[in-house]
Amino acid sequence: MGDLSVTFTGLRFENPFLLSSAPPTESDSNIMRAFDAGWGGVVTKTIGLHPVTNVAGPKTKFLRTDPETARITMQTRPGTALHSSWNWELISDKTIDWWLPRIERIKRAHPDRILVASIMAGSGSDTELRHWQELATGCQEAGADAFELNLSCPHMDRQDMGSNVGKDAGLISVVTQAVKEVAKVPVWCKLTPSTTDIAAEARASFAAGADAIVSSNTFPSLPPIDPQTLEFEVHVDGLVSSGGLGGPAILPLSLAKMSQMTQAFPDKAFSGIGGIADFSHALSYFLLGCGTVQVCTAAMLDHAIGPNVIKKLNEGLAAFLDANASRGWNSVEDFRGIRRDRVVQHSKIRRPEGKEYFGGQEAPEGYAAMEGDAAKL
Ligand SMILES: Cc1cc2nc3c(=O)[nH]c(=O)nc-3n(C[C@H](O)[C@H](O)[C@H](O)COP(=O)(O)O)c2cc1C
């Protein structure tokens, strides 16, 4: 029987599956239920210092598609498969004062489970940076095992918050350093996927002392427009703003982001998120080098905290370890990252017999050397 546990940023998780920061983790009752259901860890819904006010309408909807029409729409109808979630929900509408006694209570009830506090503040001034420190100090005194810095919320108007921080290596650096100054527990940076080269933001995070990178948050997106009413499928008074796409549709997008980072930093810690509903999805992230993975959309659709999802993930990992015991694989660490180096430049992929391709360049001098490289792959 393989060992489902992992050690990630120095913390021992009973299994490598976490609920990500989102509605499934928005309250102490949900988090307790999640631990009872078997999740190895939970990241709280992002906690800020000031109350937020959400839009006057639904905050999350699910897009579905069907083989008959190929339409992608939020309209519910029989015979559909889930395509994605779309949301424009802000961070927790509960303040830090609401959260702190609850973090204490959760940790008292589940001392062996890992509770990560997701936190967020502005970053435009020293006062704002002190807010990060205030959040961090409060949460760690209450018993949080690690921090996840939300540098990735896609719905912020402020230029010094959420994904706007995650797009700016300078801001990533000052925020991470500010939290590291007071943190006695590991600090994870959750980066936005909406940049051109996420390895650059990962570099800034690690240089500032981050213990791990988490990705992806949702991808910037709009709901479809209804062909009858000509209104966006989600709107308030006819208006919409950019929201975030999660669920099955983002799995391949998020894997590509993760691969860029794990190749650039093969010795660092990564937690993968995006489109995970069963073990085969999680496995792709492990094979690219992630030590843990996180789930949101699939859990939202399964009794709010994913009891069946975590059961399938744990069973899938146990069966995978069983099936591969003869290779000496007893835990995630034994196969983590073994497909990381299979992602190569396009010109390194073999061409049909007799055809050559030089990555868009003229045939280089010394082409024989390149042929040798290709043969090695
Ligand atoms: C309704 C909703 C609210 C979310 N709120 C947060 C949040 O407060 N903080 C955060 O870091 N990510 C938040 N997320 C992003 C998720 O944690 C996760 O990164 C994303 O949904 C991708 O995972 P998935 O494909 O499993 O849904 C939210 C996602 C959804 C759908």
The ligand as an SDF file (V2000), in Angstrom:
LIG
                    3D

 31 33  0  0  0  0  0  0  0  0999 V2000
  -16.5180   31.7120   -7.1340 C   0  0  0  0  0  0  0  0  0  0  0  0
  -15.0370   31.6840   -7.0340 C   0  0  0  0  0  0  0  0  0  0  0  0
  -14.4050   32.4560   -6.0560 C   0  0  0  0  0  0  0  0  0  0  0  0
  -13.0180   32.4490   -5.9400 C   0  0  0  0  0  0  0  0  0  0  0  0
  -12.4230   33.1950   -4.9510 N   0  0  0  0  0  0  0  0  0  0  0  0
  -11.0620   33.1690   -4.8040 C   0  0  0  0  0  0  0  0  0  0  0  0
  -10.4290   33.8750   -3.7450 C   0  0  0  0  0  0  0  0  0  0  0  0
  -11.0640   34.5180   -2.8920 O   0  0  0  0  0  0  0  0  0  0  0  0
   -9.0680   33.8100   -3.6610 N   0  0  0  0  0  0  0  0  0  0  0  0
   -8.3160   33.1010   -4.5450 C   0  0  0  0  0  0  0  0  0  0  0  0
   -7.0790   33.0660   -4.4210 O   0  0  0  0  0  0  0  0  0  0  0  0
   -8.8950   32.4110   -5.5650 N   0  0  0  0  0  0  0  0  0  0  0  0
  -10.2430   32.4230   -5.6970 C   0  0  0  0  0  0  0  0  0  0  0  0
  -10.8430   31.6840   -6.7100 N   0  0  0  0  0  0  0  0  0  0  0  0
   -9.9940   30.9100   -7.6380 C   0  0  0  0  0  0  0  0  0  0  0  0
   -9.8850   29.4260   -7.2420 C   0  0  0  0  0  0  0  0  0  0  0  0
   -9.2640   29.2690   -5.9860 O   0  0  0  0  0  0  0  0  0  0  0  0
   -9.0940   28.6370   -8.2970 C   0  0  0  0  0  0  0  0  0  0  0  0
   -7.7890   29.1740   -8.3830 O   0  0  0  0  0  0  0  0  0  0  0  0
   -9.7410   28.6690   -9.6910 C   0  0  0  0  0  0  0  0  0  0  0  0
  -11.1410   28.5600   -9.5960 O   0  0  0  0  0  0  0  0  0  0  0  0
   -9.2100   27.5610  -10.6000 C   0  0  0  0  0  0  0  0  0  0  0  0
   -9.4940   26.2830  -10.0740 O   0  0  0  0  0  0  0  0  0  0  0  0
  -10.6730   25.3260  -10.6380 P   0  0  0  0  0  0  0  0  0  0  0  0
  -10.4230   25.1400  -12.0880 O   0  0  0  0  0  0  0  0  0  0  0  0
  -10.5830   24.0790   -9.8240 O   0  0  0  0  0  0  0  0  0  0  0  0
  -11.9480   26.0880  -10.3800 O   0  0  0  0  0  0  0  0  0  0  0  0
  -12.2340   31.6700   -6.8340 C   0  0  0  0  0  0  0  0  0  0  0  0
  -12.8800   30.8920   -7.8100 C   0  0  0  0  0  0  0  0  0  0  0  0
  -14.2560   30.8770   -7.9110 C   0  0  0  0  0  0  0  0  0  0  0  0
  -14.9150   30.0270   -8.9590 C   0  0  0  0  0  0  0  0  0  0  0  0
  1  2  1  0
  2  3  1  0
  2 30  2  0
  3  4  2  0
  4  5  1  0
  4 28  1  0
  5  6  2  0
  6  7  1  0
  6 13  1  0
  7  8  2  0
  7  9  1  0
  9 10  1  0
 10 11  2  0
 10 12  1  0
 12 13  2  0
 13 14  1  0
 14 15  1  0
 14 28  1  0
 15 16  1  0
 16 17  1  0
 16 18  1  0
 18 19  1  0
 18 20  1  0
 20 21  1  0
 20 22  1  0
 22 23  1  0
 23 24  1  0
 24 25  2  0
 24 26  1  0
 24 27  1  0
 28 29  2  0
 29 30  1  0
 30 31  1  0
M  END
$$$$
